[in-house]
Amino acid sequence: MRAPYEEAGPEQPPDHSAILEGRPDTLRDLGWRLRHHREAQRRPLDEIAAAVALAPATLAAIERGEIDLPFSTVEALVQALDLEWWNVYGADFPIPTRTHTLSVSTEQYHAIEAGLQPFLIVRDAPHFRVRDRIHLSEEQQGRHTERVATVVVTYLLYATSDPQLDAVMPGYVLLGIASSLTRSAGGAD
């Protein structure tokens, strides 16, 4: 198989598929991924450059892999292109996650802990993302117990414009969750 940037000749375009799998090995791979996603969204280079306060020529050089760029610039480009980290760095990239704390009833806590409830329904909150961690604090009769379980968001399901097809009411989001097997308790569990 040809290397992704090896000259392919006029009859065959270069094979970029290997670059989209796994982590980028070079600045050129990273730049190609950014350009690939920008072009797939049909967004002009100057629009994205303006969104991240770069000159269009600088963004073009980044996309060609000619400029070493700080992490903050990569982060700004990921946000401007409305991407997730794994779109750019691959599924094995240690994605920066956020941690949230939610209170749940004793019944809900036990159902989640036992694996009987693999989801949470919360008010629509744009700050939740796949791979975020949520510390679920058990609440009993309006008071927090010391029991906390940590789960990871695996997917998000939002309401659509067709209420007959929706499993989620407008204004709410369903968070798919998986246990991360981290639990703590004030006493014996």
Helices and strands as residue ranges (DSSP letters): G 17-20, H 27-40, H 45-51, H 56-63, H 71-80, H 85-89, E 99-105, H 106-113, E 119-123, E 133-140, E 143-158, E 172-184
